[in-house]
Amino acid sequence: MRGLHRVPFNKRIYAALMMGILLIATSCTSAHIRNARAEFYGGSPEKASMILDKAGNISKRDRLLFLMEQGLILHHQGLYEKSTSVLLEASELIEQQDIISAGRQAGSLVTTEWLTEYKGEYSERLWVHTYLMINFLLLHQNEDALVEAKQALQVFDQHPEALSDDYFSRGLIALCFENLGLINDAFIEYRKLAELMDDSGPVAAKLYQLGTELGYHEEVDQYRESVPGEKQDLTIENPYAELIIFISHGRAPVKIPGNIFIPPSIRFSFPQYADNENSVLDRVIINQSAGSQGHSISTDVGKVLRASFKKRSVMLIAKETARVVAKEAISQQAGKNDNDAAELAVRAILFVLEEPDTRGWQTLPAGLAMIRLPLEQADQNMTVSIGELNKTISLADKEISSGRRIYKSIRLYN
């Protein structure tokens, strides 16, 4: 009779080992992504793109991650149309992922979240639309930028607390409305931004300008004192002649494993964001001959990532608890009829397979900033200084005389 009991236990052990092999195989498919990230942060986005181009079939579990990394790398190569195509595919995939695969979710209850499709943090989903807005603005496709702005607003509405500190994306949304003359919508978004920011100075001039056009006299008076007197008429008369610079700086924090062990073999695993000393965009200064200072709207990406993950962690904790309970039940079932060896084997396998999902969009910068500078005060050669890092932007006469906003995107890796 004892031999009859060993057969099902051996089958369970075999099935668990197969899951382990599958997990190892799954992790290997992301090697191209890891190598591309290394080249990107080594200052070689071209090499990073080549690695991803040769990746071949990427596991469905890592497909969204692949698209986000590829789209951002292409953006910083200046290949905005290609970047847009990839990020639009990522946006479509996010919509499709809202239909949960029950089979994969059930599998992750026993093994690990690595077996599920990566769906992105709330903030990462928002930033897919953010970079699409940037791409479309750089391509002067303002209508398409507005489409992405409206989709980004939906993400904000779904997760208002988790995303409240992403000032950059909300400022970008307001700009997209402003570009198409939807000044009431733009005013609403700038006002939301002013309410969220500790210092409304960066958007006070814009609220003053738009409020004047809309006839919102009380609100205009509220922001008038933040606009120097000599610039108040200029703010109204010449609202479109400006240079807008999108700055990506540093490297966002990454997820690392966290574990809690309870004897004899219970393991709670969870991801957490590592500390990142370079997570804040401390200073953004425009240096040029006229001595003008541009307005900057910036986001601490790490801060928003952590807030976004904290909001989602409630669900993760509940699922992790259910997984531990399920694993304990499986282990005890394997040990019935004094089959201690089978129980120990199952416990060992399930313990090893309990690995937290540390996937994330790692080519994101530590900080995002949008600088707006009136062109009538700009030199053709301008130096953007971020801390001790310098970047020179040259403007052609044709760009300056075009009568439309000029957009530039730069990446500083250090």
C-alpha positions as CSV (number, residue, x, y, z in Angstrom):
1,M,0.0,0.0,0.0
2,R,2.9,2.3,0.8
3,G,4.1,2.2,-2.8
4,L,0.7,3.2,-4.1
5,H,0.9,6.5,-2.1
6,R,4.3,7.4,-3.5
7,V,3.1,7.6,-7.1
8,P,0.9,10.7,-6.7
9,F,3.6,12.4,-4.6
10,N,6.2,11.7,-7.2
11,K,3.9,13.2,-9.8
12,R,3.4,16.3,-7.7
13,I,7.2,16.7,-7.3
14,Y,7.6,16.2,-11.0
15,A,5.0,18.9,-11.8
16,A,6.7,21.3,-9.4
17,L,10.1,20.6,-11.0
18,M,8.6,21.3,-14.4
19,M,7.4,24.7,-13.1
20,G,10.9,25.4,-11.9
21,I,12.4,24.6,-15.2
22,L,9.8,26.8,-16.9
23,L,10.6,29.6,-14.5
24,I,14.3,29.3,-15.3
25,A,13.6,29.3,-19.0
26,T,11.4,32.3,-18.6
27,S,14.1,34.3,-16.9
28,C,16.5,33.5,-19.7
29,T,14.3,35.3,-22.3
30,S,14.9,38.6,-20.6
31,A,18.7,38.4,-21.2
32,H,18.4,40.7,-24.2
33,I,16.6,43.3,-22.2
34,R,19.2,43.2,-19.4
35,N,22.0,43.6,-22.0
36,A,20.2,46.4,-23.8
37,R,19.8,48.3,-20.5
38,A,23.6,47.9,-19.8
39,E,24.5,49.4,-23.2
40,F,21.9,52.2,-22.8
41,Y,23.3,53.3,-19.4
42,G,26.8,53.0,-20.9
43,G,25.8,55.8,-23.2
44,S,25.2,53.6,-26.3
45,P,21.5,53.6,-27.1
46,E,22.3,52.5,-30.7
47,K,23.9,49.3,-29.4
48,A,21.0,48.8,-27.0
49,S,18.6,49.1,-30.0
50,M,20.6,46.6,-32.0
51,I,20.4,44.1,-29.1
52,L,16.6,44.4,-28.9
53,D,16.2,44.2,-32.7
54,K,18.0,40.8,-32.6
55,A,16.0,39.5,-29.6
56,G,13.6,37.5,-31.8
57,N,10.5,36.1,-30.0
58,I,10.1,37.5,-26.5
59,S,8.0,35.7,-24.0
60,K,4.5,37.0,-23.7
61,R,5.2,37.5,-20.0
62,D,7.9,40.1,-20.8
63,R,6.3,41.5,-23.9
64,L,5.1,44.8,-22.3
65,L,8.5,45.3,-20.6
66,F,10.3,44.8,-23.9
67,L,8.1,47.3,-25.7
68,M,8.5,49.9,-23.0
69,E,12.3,49.6,-22.9
70,Q,12.6,49.5,-26.7
71,G,10.3,52.5,-27.1
72,L,12.2,54.7,-24.7
73,I,15.6,53.7,-26.1
74,L,14.4,54.6,-29.6
75,H,13.2,58.0,-28.3
76,H,16.6,58.8,-26.9
77,Q,18.2,57.9,-30.3
78,G,16.0,60.6,-31.8
79,L,14.0,58.0,-33.7
80,Y,10.7,59.5,-32.7
81,E,8.5,57.8,-35.3
82,K,9.8,54.4,-34.5
83,S,9.6,55.0,-30.8
84,T,5.9,56.1,-31.3
85,S,5.1,52.9,-33.2
86,V,6.6,50.7,-30.4
87,L,4.9,52.7,-27.5
88,L,1.6,52.6,-29.3
89,E,1.9,48.8,-29.4
90,A,2.7,48.9,-25.7
91,S,-0.4,51.0,-25.1
92,E,-2.6,48.5,-27.0
93,L,-1.1,45.6,-25.0
94,I,-1.9,47.3,-21.7
95,E,-5.6,47.5,-22.8
96,Q,-5.6,43.8,-23.8
97,Q,-4.0,42.8,-20.5
98,D,-7.0,44.0,-18.6
99,I,-8.5,40.7,-19.5
100,I,-6.8,38.4,-17.0
101,S,-5.6,35.0,-17.9
102,A,-7.1,32.8,-15.2
103,G,-4.7,29.9,-15.9
104,R,-1.6,31.9,-15.4
105,Q,-3.0,33.6,-12.3
106,A,-3.7,30.2,-10.8
107,G,-0.2,29.1,-11.5
108,S,1.3,32.1,-9.8
109,L,-0.7,31.2,-6.7
110,V,1.5,28.2,-6.2
111,T,4.8,29.3,-7.6
112,T,5.6,33.0,-8.4
113,E,4.5,36.2,-10.0
114,W,7.2,35.7,-12.6
115,L,4.8,33.3,-14.4
116,T,2.3,36.1,-15.1
117,E,2.4,38.7,-17.8
118,Y,4.0,41.9,-16.6
119,K,1.4,44.6,-16.7
120,G,3.4,47.6,-15.5
121,E,3.0,49.7,-12.4
122,Y,0.3,52.4,-12.5
123,S,3.0,55.0,-13.1
124,E,4.7,53.1,-15.9
125,R,1.3,52.8,-17.7
126,L,1.0,56.6,-17.4
127,W,4.5,57.2,-18.7
128,V,3.8,55.2,-21.9
129,H,1.3,58.0,-22.7
130,T,3.7,60.6,-21.4
131,Y,6.5,59.6,-23.9
132,L,3.9,59.3,-26.7
133,M,2.9,62.9,-26.0
134,I,6.5,63.9,-26.1
135,N,7.1,62.1,-29.4
136,F,4.1,63.6,-31.0
137,L,5.0,67.1,-29.9
138,L,8.5,66.6,-31.3
139,L,7.0,65.5,-34.6
140,H,4.6,68.5,-34.4
141,Q,1.6,66.2,-34.5
142,N,-0.5,68.1,-31.9
143,E,-3.8,66.3,-32.5
144,D,-2.2,62.9,-31.8
145,A,-0.5,64.4,-28.7
146,L,-3.9,65.5,-27.4
147,V,-5.3,61.9,-27.9
148,E,-2.5,60.6,-25.7
149,A,-3.1,63.5,-23.2
150,K,-6.7,62.4,-22.8
151,Q,-5.7,58.8,-22.2
152,A,-3.1,59.9,-19.7
153,L,-5.9,61.8,-17.9
154,Q,-7.9,58.6,-17.6
155,V,-4.9,56.9,-15.8
156,F,-4.7,59.9,-13.5
157,D,-8.4,59.6,-12.7
158,Q,-8.0,55.9,-12.0
159,H,-5.1,56.3,-9.6
160,P,-5.1,60.0,-8.4
161,E,-3.3,59.4,-5.1
162,A,-0.6,57.2,-6.5
163,L,0.2,59.6,-9.3
164,S,-0.4,63.0,-7.7
165,D,3.3,63.9,-7.6
166,D,3.8,63.4,-11.4
167,Y,3.8,67.2,-12.2
168,F,5.7,66.7,-15.4
169,S,3.0,64.5,-17.1
170,R,0.2,66.8,-15.9
171,G,2.0,69.9,-17.2
172,L,2.5,68.1,-20.5
173,I,-1.3,67.3,-20.7
174,A,-2.0,71.0,-20.2
175,L,0.4,71.9,-22.9
176,C,-1.3,69.5,-25.3
177,F,-4.7,71.3,-24.7
178,E,-3.0,74.7,-25.0
179,N,-1.5,73.8,-28.4
180,L,-4.9,73.3,-30.0
181,G,-6.4,76.4,-28.5
182,L,-8.4,74.5,-25.9
183,I,-7.5,77.1,-23.3
184,N,-10.2,76.4,-20.8
185,D,-9.1,72.7,-20.6
186,A,-5.5,73.9,-20.4
187,F,-6.4,76.3,-17.6
188,I,-8.1,73.5,-15.6
189,E,-5.0,71.3,-15.8
190,Y,-2.6,74.1,-14.9
191,R,-4.8,75.0,-12.0
192,K,-4.8,71.3,-10.8
193,L,-1.0,71.4,-11.1
194,A,-0.8,74.6,-9.1
195,E,-2.9,73.0,-6.3
196,L,-0.7,69.9,-6.2
197,M,2.7,71.6,-6.3
198,D,4.3,73.1,-3.2
199,D,5.3,76.2,-5.3
200,S,2.9,77.2,-8.0
201,G,5.5,79.6,-9.5
202,P,6.3,77.5,-12.6
203,V,2.7,77.7,-13.8
204,A,1.6,81.0,-12.4
205,A,2.5,82.9,-15.5
206,K,0.5,80.5,-17.6
207,L,-2.5,80.7,-15.3
208,Y,-2.2,84.5,-15.5
209,Q,-2.1,84.4,-19.3
210,L,-4.9,82.0,-19.8
211,G,-7.0,83.4,-17.0
212,T,-6.8,86.8,-18.7
213,E,-7.9,85.4,-22.0
214,L,-10.8,83.6,-20.4
215,G,-11.9,86.5,-18.3
216,Y,-11.3,84.8,-14.9
217,H,-10.5,88.0,-13.2
218,E,-10.4,86.7,-9.6
219,E,-8.0,83.9,-10.5
220,V,-5.9,86.3,-12.6
221,D,-5.5,88.5,-9.5
222,Q,-4.4,85.5,-7.5
223,Y,-1.5,84.7,-9.8
224,R,-0.6,88.3,-10.9
225,E,1.8,88.8,-8.0
226,S,3.8,85.8,-9.2
227,V,4.4,87.4,-12.6
228,P,6.9,90.3,-12.7
229,G,5.2,93.5,-13.8
230,E,7.4,94.1,-16.8
231,K,6.5,90.6,-18.1
232,Q,2.7,90.7,-17.7
233,D,2.0,92.3,-21.1
234,L,4.5,90.2,-22.8
235,T,3.0,87.1,-21.3
236,I,-0.3,87.9,-22.9
237,E,0.8,89.2,-26.3
238,N,3.4,86.6,-27.2
239,P,2.4,83.3,-25.7
240,Y,3.6,81.0,-28.5
241,A,7.2,82.0,-29.2
242,E,9.1,79.7,-26.9
243,L,11.5,76.8,-26.6
244,I,10.4,73.8,-24.7
245,I,13.0,71.3,-23.5
246,F,12.2,67.9,-22.2
247,I,15.0,66.7,-19.9
248,S,15.5,63.1,-18.7
249,H,18.1,62.8,-16.0
250,G,19.8,59.9,-14.2
251,R,18.5,56.5,-13.5
252,A,15.2,55.5,-11.8
253,P,15.4,53.1,-8.8
254,V,15.0,49.4,-9.6
255,K,13.1,46.7,-7.7
256,I,15.0,44.4,-5.4
257,P,13.8,41.2,-3.6
258,G,12.5,41.4,-0.1
259,N,11.9,38.2,2.0
260,I,10.4,37.2,5.4
261,F,11.2,33.7,6.6
262,I,9.0,31.7,9.1
263,P,10.3,28.3,10.1
264,P,10.3,25.6,9.0
265,S,9.9,26.5,5.3
266,I,7.5,29.4,5.0
267,R,8.8,32.3,2.8
268,F,7.0,35.5,2.1
269,S,8.6,37.2,-0.8
270,F,7.9,40.7,-2.2
271,P,9.6,43.3,-4.4
272,Q,10.6,46.7,-3.2
273,Y,12.3,49.7,-4.7
274,A,16.0,50.2,-3.9
275,D,17.2,53.5,-2.4
276,N,18.5,55.8,-5.0
277,E,20.6,58.7,-4.0
278,N,20.4,60.3,-7.4
279,S,16.6,60.3,-7.6
280,V,15.8,64.0,-7.5
281,L,16.4,66.6,-10.2
282,D,17.9,69.2,-7.8
283,R,18.6,72.1,-10.1
284,V,17.5,73.1,-13.6
285,I,19.1,76.3,-14.8
286,I,19.1,78.0,-18.2
287,N,22.2,79.9,-19.0
288,Q,22.2,82.2,-22.1
289,S,23.4,85.7,-23.0
290,A,20.1,87.5,-22.0
291,G,20.3,86.0,-18.6
292,S,16.7,84.8,-18.6
293,Q,15.5,82.0,-16.4
294,G,13.2,79.4,-17.8
295,H,10.2,77.9,-15.9
296,S,10.7,74.3,-15.0
297,I,8.1,71.6,-14.1
298,S,9.8,68.5,-12.9
299,T,8.9,65.0,-11.5
300,D,10.9,62.8,-9.2
301,V,10.3,59.5,-11.0
302,G,11.5,57.4,-8.0
303,K,9.0,59.1,-5.7
304,V,6.1,58.4,-8.1
305,L,7.2,54.8,-8.7
306,R,7.2,54.1,-4.9
307,A,3.9,55.8,-4.4
308,S,2.4,53.8,-7.3
309,F,3.8,50.5,-6.0
310,K,2.6,51.2,-2.4
311,K,-0.9,51.6,-3.8
312,R,-0.7,48.2,-5.6
313,S,1.1,46.4,-2.7
314,V,-2.2,45.9,-0.9
315,M,-3.2,43.4,-3.6
316,L,0.2,41.9,-3.6
317,I,0.2,41.2,0.1
318,A,-3.2,39.6,-0.1
319,K,-2.1,37.4,-3.0
320,E,1.2,36.5,-1.3
321,T,-0.7,35.4,1.8
322,A,-3.0,33.2,-0.3
323,R,0.0,31.7,-2.0
324,V,1.7,30.8,1.3
325,V,-1.5,29.2,2.5
326,A,-1.8,27.2,-0.7
327,K,1.8,26.0,-0.6
328,E,1.5,24.9,3.0
329,A,-1.6,22.9,2.1
330,I,0.3,21.2,-0.8
331,S,3.3,20.4,1.4
332,Q,1.1,18.9,4.1
333,Q,-0.8,16.8,1.6
334,A,2.5,15.5,0.2
335,G,3.5,14.4,3.8
336,K,0.4,12.3,4.5
337,N,0.8,8.7,5.4
338,D,4.2,9.5,7.0
339,N,5.8,10.3,3.7
340,D,8.3,12.8,5.2
341,A,10.7,12.6,2.2
342,A,8.0,13.7,-0.2
343,E,6.9,16.6,2.1
344,L,10.5,17.8,2.5
345,A,11.0,17.7,-1.3
346,V,7.9,19.6,-2.1
347,R,8.7,22.2,0.6
348,A,12.2,22.7,-0.7
349,I,11.0,23.1,-4.3
350,L,8.2,25.5,-3.4
351,F,10.6,27.5,-1.1
352,V,13.1,28.0,-4.0
353,L,10.4,28.9,-6.4
354,E,9.0,31.7,-4.1
355,E,10.8,34.5,-5.9
356,P,9.5,38.0,-5.9
357,D,8.8,39.7,-9.2
358,T,11.3,42.4,-9.6
359,R,10.6,43.3,-13.2
360,G,10.3,47.0,-14.1
361,W,10.9,49.7,-16.7
362,Q,14.5,50.3,-16.0
363,T,15.5,52.7,-18.7
364,L,13.3,55.4,-17.1
365,P,15.2,58.4,-15.8
366,A,15.4,59.5,-12.1
367,G,13.9,62.8,-13.0
368,L,11.8,64.4,-15.8
369,A,11.7,68.2,-16.3
370,M,10.0,70.4,-18.8
371,I,11.6,73.8,-19.3
372,R,9.8,76.6,-21.1
373,L,11.8,79.6,-22.3
374,P,10.5,82.6,-24.3
375,L,12.3,82.6,-27.7
376,E,12.5,86.4,-27.9
377,Q,15.0,86.2,-25.0
378,A,16.9,83.2,-26.3
379,D,20.3,82.9,-28.0
380,Q,20.9,80.5,-30.8
381,N,23.3,78.7,-28.5
382,M,21.9,77.8,-25.1
383,T,23.3,75.8,-22.3
384,V,21.1,73.7,-20.1
385,S,22.7,73.1,-16.7
386,I,21.5,70.4,-14.4
387,G,23.6,70.5,-11.3
388,E,27.2,70.3,-12.6
389,L,26.1,68.6,-15.9
390,N,26.0,70.8,-19.1
391,K,24.2,70.3,-22.4
392,T,24.3,72.7,-25.3
393,I,21.3,73.2,-27.6
394,S,21.7,75.0,-30.9
395,L,18.7,76.6,-32.6
396,A,18.7,77.3,-36.4
397,D,17.3,80.6,-37.7
398,K,14.7,78.7,-39.6
399,E,13.4,77.2,-36.3
400,I,13.3,80.5,-34.5
401,S,11.4,82.2,-37.3
402,S,8.9,79.4,-37.8
403,G,6.4,81.0,-35.5
404,R,5.7,77.8,-33.6
405,R,7.0,76.2,-30.5
406,I,10.3,74.5,-30.7
407,Y,10.7,71.2,-28.8
408,K,13.9,69.5,-27.8
409,S,14.5,66.3,-25.9
410,I,17.8,65.5,-24.1
411,R,19.0,62.7,-21.9
412,L,21.7,63.0,-19.2
413,Y,22.8,59.7,-18.0
414,N,24.8,60.7,-14.9
